[in-house]
Amino acid sequence: APPFIIDSLRDIITVDKVTKIVCVPYFLSPGRHATEDVPELIAEARGILAEEGLLNDILVSKALGTHLESMLGAVDVLVESALDEAERE
């Protein structure tokens, strides 16, 4: 389903003139889609873009959800914020 990774990367390179891209799979858990499917799509896009002469530095980080301590910290902040707002009402 749109937007396709290849199209987004192509636009970032050609329109925004970006030379280094870090793709962060935005998933709350490191499941198959985050650890295999998305990195494979990015690798495929990297190859196609290179064939088009749009070779850039395209990196892939681990999925957002792989940093459990950071995720729990973010959840704590959201919970505390909700509690604070509820007390003010």
C-alpha positions in Angstrom: 0.0 0.0 0.0 1.3 3.5 -0.8 3.5 5.2 0.0 6.0 2.6 -1.2 9.4 2.6 0.3 11.2 3.0 -3.1 9.0 6.0 -4.0 9.6 7.7 -0.6 13.4 7.1 -0.8 13.5 8.4 -4.4 11.6 11.6 -3.5 13.9 12.2 -0.5 16.9 11.9 -2.7 15.7 13.8 -5.7 13.4 16.4 -4.2 15.0 17.1 -0.8 18.6 16.4 -2.1 19.4 14.2 0.9 22.6 12.3 0.7 22.4 10.1 3.8 19.2 8.4 5.0 18.6 6.4 8.1 15.5 4.2 7.9 14.0 3.4 11.4 11.4 0.6 11.2 8.6 2.1 13.3 7.3 -1.0 15.0 6.6 -1.6 18.7 8.0 -5.1 18.6 10.9 -6.7 16.6 8.6 -9.1 14.6 9.2 -10.5 11.2 8.0 -7.4 9.4 10.4 -5.2 11.2 13.4 -7.5 11.2 13.1 -9.1 7.7 10.4 -7.6 5.4 11.2 -3.9 5.7 15.0 -4.3 5.7 14.6 -6.5 2.5 12.4 -3.8 0.9 14.9 -1.2 1.7 17.8 -3.3 0.3 15.8 -3.9 -2.9 15.1 -0.1 -3.2 18.8 0.6 -2.6 19.7 -1.6 -5.5 17.1 -0.1 -7.8 18.1 3.5 -6.9 21.7 2.6 -7.6 20.8 1.4 -11.0 19.0 4.7 -11.6 22.2 6.6 -10.6 20.7 7.7 -7.3 23.2 5.8 -5.1 23.1 7.3 -1.7 24.0 6.2 1.8 20.9 4.4 3.0 21.1 2.8 6.4 18.6 0.7 8.4 18.4 0.8 12.2 16.8 -1.8 14.4 13.1 -1.4 14.9 11.9 1.2 17.4 10.5 -1.5 19.7 13.9 -3.3 20.1 14.9 -0.6 22.7 12.6 -1.8 25.5 14.0 0.4 28.2 13.5 3.5 26.1 10.0 2.4 25.2 9.1 1.8 28.8 10.5 5.2 29.7 8.3 6.8 27.0 5.2 4.9 28.3 6.0 6.1 31.8 6.1 9.7 30.6 2.8 9.3 28.8 1.2 7.8 31.9 2.5 10.5 34.2 1.3 13.1 31.8 -2.2 11.6 31.7 -2.3 11.4 35.4 -1.2 15.1 35.8 -3.8 16.2 33.3 -6.5 14.3 35.1 -5.6 15.9 38.4 -5.8 19.4 36.9 -9.4 18.8 35.7 
